[in-house]
Amino acid sequence: MIRPVVAASLVAVLLSACSQGGGAKSASNDPYAGLDTQIVAWRTAIEAGHTACATKVEGKGCQDFQVMCKAMQDISADETAKGVKAKVVAAMTFAGRNADGSTGKSGSSFANFSKTGDTWTRTEAKPVNMTTCATL
């Protein structure tokens, strides 16, 4: 089951993690430490491989990236036993570019993030509601 998280709450968690001095101990205690870096990596992967981003203008194929929602997911007992500390589903929108630099085709992408130990992994997710991140 997915529990929606208000974006502001998650941002507050991420910002509080940043303000704790960035030591290894604080990162280990924050289940969402490093998620922001993974979202940037996801954006980079979209830019490199999504069909809406195929036309490059000044080296960029897409613009207007926006994370529409992020939501925590429940962690099963089996996942906990395997060391999973956090699970998040997220949705991102963006716009392609035309050769003349104007806005092109719109696109969206959905991802599941899972943290085991201090390592995040990302897998493709099924589409979700862009406001609540609830499964469609």
C-alpha positions as CSV (number, residue, x, y, z in Angstrom):
1,M,0.0,0.0,0.0
2,I,1.2,3.5,-0.8
3,R,1.0,6.3,1.7
4,P,1.0,9.7,0.0
5,V,3.6,12.1,1.3
6,V,3.2,15.8,1.0
7,A,6.1,17.1,-1.1
8,A,6.9,19.8,1.5
9,S,7.2,17.1,4.2
10,L,9.7,15.1,2.2
11,V,11.6,18.3,1.3
12,A,11.8,19.2,5.0
13,V,13.2,15.7,5.7
14,L,15.8,16.1,3.0
15,L,16.7,19.6,4.1
16,S,17.0,18.5,7.7
17,A,19.3,15.7,6.6
18,C,21.5,18.3,4.8
19,S,21.7,20.5,7.9
20,Q,22.9,17.7,10.2
21,G,26.5,18.1,9.1
22,G,26.5,15.4,6.5
23,G,28.4,12.9,8.6
24,A,28.1,9.2,7.9
25,K,26.2,8.6,11.1
26,S,23.4,11.1,10.2
27,A,23.1,9.7,6.7
28,S,22.7,6.2,8.1
29,N,20.0,7.3,10.5
30,D,18.0,9.1,7.8
31,P,16.2,6.5,5.7
32,Y,15.9,9.1,2.8
33,A,19.5,10.4,2.8
34,G,20.7,10.3,-0.8
35,L,17.3,10.2,-2.4
36,D,17.8,13.7,-3.9
37,T,21.0,12.6,-5.6
38,Q,19.1,9.6,-7.1
39,I,16.4,11.8,-8.4
40,V,19.0,14.0,-10.2
41,A,20.5,10.7,-11.7
42,W,17.0,9.7,-12.8
43,R,16.6,13.0,-14.6
44,T,20.0,12.5,-16.3
45,A,18.9,9.1,-17.4
46,I,15.6,10.5,-18.8
47,E,17.5,13.2,-20.7
48,A,19.8,10.6,-22.2
49,G,17.3,7.9,-23.2
50,H,13.7,9.1,-23.4
51,T,12.2,9.5,-26.9
52,A,10.8,12.9,-26.0
53,C,14.4,14.1,-25.4
54,A,15.9,12.8,-28.7
55,T,16.2,16.2,-30.4
56,K,19.1,18.0,-28.8
57,V,19.4,21.8,-28.7
58,E,22.7,23.1,-27.3
59,G,23.3,19.6,-25.8
60,K,19.9,19.4,-24.1
61,G,17.0,17.4,-25.3
62,C,14.4,18.1,-22.6
63,Q,13.5,21.0,-20.3
64,D,11.0,21.9,-17.6
65,F,11.7,18.8,-15.4
66,Q,9.4,18.7,-12.5
67,V,8.9,16.0,-9.8
68,M,5.1,15.9,-9.5
69,C,4.9,13.5,-6.5
70,K,6.9,11.3,-4.2
71,A,5.3,8.8,-1.8
72,M,6.7,6.3,0.7
73,Q,5.8,2.7,0.2
74,D,5.4,0.1,2.9
75,I,8.3,-2.3,3.4
76,S,7.4,-5.9,3.8
77,A,8.8,-8.1,6.5
78,D,10.8,-10.0,3.8
79,E,12.2,-6.7,2.5
80,T,13.1,-5.6,6.0
81,A,14.9,-8.9,6.6
82,K,16.9,-8.2,3.4
83,G,18.0,-4.8,4.8
84,V,15.6,-2.5,2.9
85,K,15.4,0.8,4.8
86,A,13.1,2.9,2.6
87,K,11.0,2.6,-0.5
88,V,9.6,5.6,-2.5
89,V,7.6,5.9,-5.8
90,A,7.9,9.1,-7.8
91,A,6.6,10.7,-10.9
92,M,8.4,13.3,-13.1
93,T,7.2,15.4,-16.0
94,F,9.3,17.2,-18.7
95,A,9.1,18.6,-22.1
96,G,11.1,17.8,-25.2
97,R,12.6,20.4,-27.5
98,N,12.2,21.0,-31.2
99,A,15.2,21.7,-33.4
100,D,14.4,25.4,-33.4
101,G,14.6,25.4,-29.6
102,S,10.8,25.6,-29.0
103,T,9.0,23.3,-26.6
104,G,8.4,19.9,-28.1
105,K,6.6,16.8,-27.0
106,S,5.7,16.4,-23.3
107,G,6.8,13.3,-21.4
108,S,6.5,11.7,-18.0
109,S,8.4,9.0,-16.2
110,F,7.7,6.9,-13.1
111,A,10.3,5.3,-10.8
112,N,10.5,3.1,-7.7
113,F,13.5,3.9,-5.4
114,S,14.6,1.3,-2.8
115,K,17.3,1.8,-0.2
116,T,19.3,-1.1,1.2
117,G,22.0,-0.1,3.6
118,D,23.2,3.2,2.3
119,T,22.6,2.3,-1.4
120,W,19.6,3.4,-3.5
121,T,18.4,1.5,-6.5
122,R,16.0,2.7,-9.1
123,T,13.6,0.7,-11.2
124,E,10.9,1.7,-13.6
125,A,7.4,2.0,-12.1
126,K,3.9,1.7,-13.5
127,P,2.2,5.1,-14.0
128,V,0.8,6.7,-10.8
129,N,-1.6,9.5,-10.1
130,M,0.6,12.7,-10.5
131,T,-0.9,14.4,-7.5
132,T,-1.0,11.6,-4.9
133,C,1.4,9.0,-6.4
134,A,-1.3,6.4,-5.8
135,T,-1.3,3.4,-8.2
136,L,-3.7,3.9,-11.2
